[in-house]
């Protein structure tokens, strides 16, 4: 099932490009944003992995430390076809000798101690270095630099990335099956709910991009404080709010559908209601920190940092028609 080609804020992609021609062309570095206690029952492992799935590695760490896989903590799933650095927490119950860890594609860079398990979404941000390769890159150097300046200053629509919907949008079928009453294992049920909420959000954001309001505050809607979960109602848009929005201190927010929502396919909304899924919010605009580009020959290297829950593909799609090599 193919996904819609949701609207872009800055026009058509400048050129076609390949990404992930090698793991080294897609690098991700996790930034936790908190200090370690230096003691406690959890080892925090700073790991560089290449071509390795996060969940698979978590199971290997559990086996090595002889603890249940459910007790391994990590802040988020990182791309498999990439070089990524991220933290894992492992209980110290059996005093594992981490110097003896030997797993293909995995390098242990550091070990720290902390009092709490690492929870999903506990990180602050991810730093990306992504190489775009294409024969037309050299012909678009000036336009590429201008597009990067605009994105750095104004952000991009905060779409959920295509990976949220599975290969070729397969998770949409799973969402339909769950909404029609099919019983699913807990993890697949979670995927179905996430797919529904993400797809409806993207559809709503697409409408806001088309009417030019994805980056503006609208009376009667909501706004959220940049980099936080703080959300407030926008009763009226005064000069102060306009200035804060222009400075990307606050962003317009859209709904993540749940029980009581009225926008979206009726069958999906009814299923969310039966499951008592709470409604939520998500920023319509994504701030892209530290965005820079270096172009040479047929390659352009993008570097930038995004807050948790954001997708690098939301940035890439505003620059190039990127396909995986």
C-alpha positions as CSV (number, residue, x, y, z in Angstrom):
1,X,0.0,0.0,0.0
2,X,1.6,3.2,-1.1
3,X,1.7,6.3,1.1
4,X,0.4,9.7,-0.1
5,X,3.0,12.2,-1.3
6,X,2.2,14.7,1.4
7,X,2.7,18.4,0.6
8,X,6.1,20.0,0.9
9,X,6.6,23.5,2.3
10,X,9.2,24.7,-0.1
11,X,8.3,23.3,-3.4
12,X,9.5,20.3,-5.3
13,X,12.7,18.4,-4.3
14,X,15.7,20.0,-6.0
15,X,17.2,16.7,-7.3
16,X,17.1,13.0,-7.0
17,X,19.6,11.4,-4.7
18,X,20.6,8.1,-3.1
19,X,21.1,7.7,0.6
20,X,22.6,4.8,2.6
21,X,24.9,3.7,-0.2
22,X,27.0,2.5,2.7
23,X,26.3,2.6,6.5
24,X,28.9,5.4,6.8
25,X,26.7,7.6,4.6
26,X,24.0,7.8,7.4
27,X,25.3,8.6,10.9
28,X,23.2,9.2,14.0
29,X,24.5,10.2,17.4
30,X,22.1,10.2,20.4
31,X,22.2,12.9,23.0
32,X,20.7,12.0,26.3
33,X,20.6,15.5,27.9
34,X,21.0,14.3,31.5
35,X,23.9,13.5,33.9
36,X,24.8,10.1,35.2
37,X,24.6,9.5,39.0
38,X,27.9,7.6,38.9
39,X,26.4,4.7,41.0
40,X,23.3,2.5,41.1
41,X,22.3,-0.9,39.7
42,X,22.5,0.0,36.0
43,X,25.4,0.0,33.6
44,X,25.0,2.5,30.8
45,X,26.8,1.4,27.6
46,X,27.8,3.9,25.0
47,X,27.8,1.8,21.8
48,X,28.6,2.4,18.2
49,X,26.8,-0.1,16.0
50,X,27.1,-0.5,12.2
51,X,24.4,-2.3,10.2
52,X,22.8,-3.5,13.4
53,X,19.2,-3.4,14.6
54,X,18.6,-1.8,18.1
55,X,16.2,-4.5,19.3
56,X,18.5,-7.3,18.2
57,X,21.4,-5.7,20.0
58,X,19.4,-5.3,23.1
59,X,18.7,-9.0,23.1
60,X,22.4,-9.8,22.7
61,X,23.3,-7.5,25.7
62,X,20.6,-9.3,27.7
63,X,22.1,-12.7,26.8
64,X,25.6,-11.5,27.7
65,X,24.6,-10.1,31.0
66,X,22.2,-13.0,31.8
67,X,19.2,-10.8,32.4
68,X,15.7,-10.7,30.8
69,X,15.5,-8.8,27.6
70,X,12.7,-6.7,29.0
71,X,15.2,-5.2,31.5
72,X,17.5,-3.7,28.8
73,X,16.8,0.0,28.3
74,X,17.3,2.2,25.3
75,X,15.9,5.6,24.5
76,X,14.9,4.9,20.9
77,X,15.2,2.7,17.9
78,X,18.1,3.8,15.6
79,X,18.4,3.0,11.9
80,X,19.8,-0.4,11.0
81,X,21.5,0.6,7.7
82,X,23.6,3.3,9.4
83,X,26.5,4.0,11.8
84,X,24.8,5.0,15.1
85,X,25.9,5.8,18.6
86,X,23.4,5.3,21.4
87,X,23.1,4.4,25.1
88,X,21.8,1.1,26.5
89,X,21.2,0.4,30.1
90,X,21.7,-3.1,31.6
91,X,21.1,-4.2,35.2
92,X,24.4,-5.0,37.0
93,X,22.9,-8.0,38.9
94,X,25.5,-10.4,37.5
95,X,28.4,-8.0,37.3
96,X,29.1,-8.5,33.6
97,X,32.6,-8.0,32.3
98,X,31.9,-5.6,29.4
99,X,35.5,-5.7,28.2
100,X,34.7,-9.2,27.0
101,X,31.7,-8.2,24.9
102,X,32.4,-9.3,21.3
103,X,29.6,-8.8,18.8
104,X,29.9,-8.2,15.1
105,X,29.2,-4.6,14.1
106,X,29.3,-3.4,17.7
107,X,32.0,-1.3,19.4
108,X,31.7,-0.5,23.1
109,X,32.9,3.1,23.6
110,X,32.2,3.8,27.2
111,X,30.5,2.4,30.3
112,X,28.9,4.6,33.0
113,X,26.8,3.9,36.1
114,X,23.3,5.3,36.8
115,X,20.5,4.7,39.3
116,X,17.6,4.2,36.8
117,X,16.8,2.2,33.7
118,X,17.0,4.1,30.4
119,X,13.4,4.6,29.2
120,X,12.0,5.1,25.7
121,X,12.0,8.7,24.7
122,X,14.3,9.7,27.5
123,X,16.9,11.3,25.2
124,X,17.0,14.9,24.3
125,X,18.0,14.8,20.6
126,X,19.7,13.0,17.8
127,X,22.5,14.5,15.7
128,X,22.6,13.4,12.0
129,X,25.2,13.3,9.3
130,X,23.6,12.2,6.0
131,X,25.3,11.9,2.6
132,X,23.1,12.5,-0.5
133,X,24.6,11.1,-3.7
134,X,23.3,12.0,-7.2
135,X,24.5,13.0,-10.6
136,X,22.7,16.3,-10.4
137,X,24.0,17.5,-7.0
138,X,26.8,19.7,-8.6
139,X,24.2,21.5,-10.7
140,X,22.2,22.6,-7.7
141,X,24.9,23.9,-5.3
142,X,23.5,27.4,-5.0
143,X,19.9,26.3,-4.8
144,X,20.8,23.7,-2.2
145,X,22.6,26.3,0.0
146,X,19.5,28.6,-0.3
147,X,17.1,25.8,0.6
148,X,19.2,24.9,3.6
149,X,19.2,28.5,4.8
150,X,15.4,28.6,4.5
151,X,15.0,25.4,6.4
152,X,17.4,26.5,9.1
153,X,15.5,29.7,9.6
154,X,11.9,28.5,9.3
155,X,11.9,24.7,10.0
156,X,10.0,22.0,8.1
157,X,6.6,20.4,8.5
158,X,6.8,17.8,11.3
159,X,5.6,14.8,9.4
160,X,5.9,11.3,10.8
161,X,8.5,9.5,8.6
162,X,7.6,6.7,6.2
163,X,9.3,4.2,8.5
164,X,6.4,4.7,10.9
165,X,4.1,3.0,8.4
166,X,6.2,0.0,7.6
167,X,7.7,-1.3,4.3
168,X,5.4,0.0,1.5
169,X,2.9,1.2,4.0
170,X,2.2,-2.3,5.3
171,X,1.3,-1.1,8.8
172,X,-1.8,0.6,7.4
173,X,-3.2,-2.8,6.6
174,X,-2.4,-3.9,10.2
175,X,-4.3,-0.8,11.4
176,X,-7.3,-1.6,9.3
177,X,-7.4,-5.2,10.6
178,X,-7.2,-4.1,14.3
179,X,-9.9,-1.5,13.7
180,X,-12.1,-4.2,12.3
181,X,-11.8,-6.2,15.4
182,X,-8.8,-8.6,14.7
183,X,-7.0,-9.6,17.9
184,X,-3.3,-8.7,17.8
185,X,-0.3,-9.4,20.1
186,X,0.4,-6.4,22.3
187,X,3.3,-5.1,20.2
188,X,1.4,-5.3,17.0
189,X,-1.6,-3.6,18.6
190,X,0.7,-0.8,19.6
191,X,2.0,-0.5,16.0
192,X,-1.6,-0.4,14.7
193,X,-2.5,2.5,17.1
194,X,0.7,4.4,16.4
195,X,0.1,4.0,12.6
196,X,-3.5,5.4,12.9
197,X,-2.5,8.4,14.9
198,X,0.6,9.1,12.7
199,X,-1.3,8.8,9.4
200,X,-4.2,11.0,10.6
201,X,-1.7,13.6,11.9
202,X,0.1,13.6,8.6
203,X,-3.1,14.1,6.6
204,X,-4.1,17.0,8.8
205,X,-0.6,18.5,8.5
206,X,-0.8,18.1,4.7
207,X,-3.9,20.3,4.7
208,X,-2.2,22.9,6.8
209,X,0.8,22.9,4.5
210,X,-1.4,23.3,1.5
211,X,-3.3,26.3,3.0
212,X,-0.1,27.9,4.3
213,X,-0.8,27.7,8.0
214,X,1.5,24.9,9.1
215,X,3.9,27.4,10.7
216,X,1.4,30.0,11.9
217,X,-0.7,30.2,15.1
218,X,-4.5,29.9,14.6
219,X,-7.0,31.2,17.2
220,X,-8.9,28.3,18.8
221,X,-6.1,25.9,18.2
222,X,-3.1,24.9,20.3
223,X,0.6,25.7,20.5
224,X,3.5,24.0,22.2
225,X,6.7,25.3,23.6
226,X,9.8,24.3,21.5
227,X,11.6,21.2,22.8
228,X,9.0,20.4,25.5
229,X,5.7,18.7,26.0
230,X,4.2,22.0,27.3
231,X,1.0,22.8,25.3
232,X,-1.4,25.7,25.7
233,X,-4.6,27.0,24.0
234,X,-4.4,29.9,21.6
235,X,-7.4,32.0,22.3
236,X,-6.2,34.9,20.3
237,X,-3.0,35.7,18.4
238,X,-1.3,38.8,19.8
239,X,1.9,40.5,18.8
240,X,3.9,38.6,21.5
241,X,2.7,35.2,20.3
242,X,3.5,36.2,16.7
243,X,7.1,37.2,17.7
244,X,7.6,34.0,19.7
245,X,6.3,31.9,16.8
246,X,8.5,33.7,14.3
247,X,11.5,33.0,16.6
248,X,10.5,29.3,16.8
249,X,10.1,29.5,20.6
250,X,6.6,28.2,20.2
251,X,5.0,26.2,17.4
252,X,1.4,25.5,16.2
253,X,0.3,22.1,17.4
254,X,-2.0,19.5,15.9
255,X,-4.0,16.7,17.4
256,X,-2.8,13.1,17.8
257,X,-6.2,11.4,17.6
258,X,-7.7,9.3,20.4
259,X,-10.9,8.7,22.3
260,X,-13.4,11.5,21.4
261,X,-11.5,12.8,18.3
262,X,-13.7,13.8,15.4
263,X,-11.2,14.1,12.5
264,X,-10.2,10.9,10.7
265,X,-11.7,7.7,9.3
266,X,-14.7,6.8,11.4
267,X,-13.7,3.1,11.8
268,X,-10.2,4.1,13.1
269,X,-11.6,6.7,15.5
270,X,-14.2,4.2,16.9
271,X,-11.4,1.6,17.5
272,X,-9.3,4.2,19.3
273,X,-12.4,5.1,21.4
274,X,-13.0,1.4,22.3
275,X,-9.3,1.1,23.3
276,X,-9.5,4.3,25.4
277,X,-6.5,5.8,23.7
278,X,-6.0,9.3,25.1
279,X,-5.8,12.2,22.7
280,X,-2.5,14.0,22.4
281,X,-0.7,16.8,20.5
282,X,2.3,17.2,18.3
283,X,4.0,20.2,16.9
284,X,3.2,20.9,13.3
285,X,6.6,22.5,12.7
286,X,10.0,20.9,13.3
287,X,12.9,23.0,14.3
288,X,16.2,21.9,12.6
289,X,19.2,22.9,14.6
290,X,22.7,23.4,13.3
291,X,21.7,22.6,9.7
292,X,24.6,22.8,7.3
293,X,25.6,21.4,3.9
294,X,28.9,20.6,2.2
295,X,28.6,19.8,-1.5
296,X,31.4,18.3,-3.6
297,X,31.0,16.6,-6.9
298,X,28.1,14.2,-6.8
299,X,27.7,14.2,-3.0
300,X,26.1,16.6,-0.5
301,X,26.7,16.1,3.2
302,X,23.9,17.3,5.5
303,X,24.5,17.8,9.2
304,X,21.8,18.7,11.7
305,X,20.2,17.9,15.1
306,X,16.6,17.1,15.8
307,X,14.6,16.7,19.0
308,X,13.3,13.3,20.1
309,X,10.3,12.0,18.1
310,X,11.4,13.8,14.9
311,X,12.3,12.2,11.6
312,X,15.3,13.0,9.5
313,X,13.2,12.2,6.4
314,X,11.0,15.2,7.2
315,X,14.1,17.3,6.5
316,X,15.4,15.3,3.5
317,X,12.1,15.4,1.6
318,X,12.2,19.2,1.5
319,X,15.6,19.0,-0.2
320,X,15.8,16.0,-2.4
321,X,13.9,13.0,-3.7
322,X,15.9,10.6,-1.7
323,X,15.8,6.8,-2.2
324,X,17.7,4.1,-0.4
325,X,20.5,2.6,-2.4
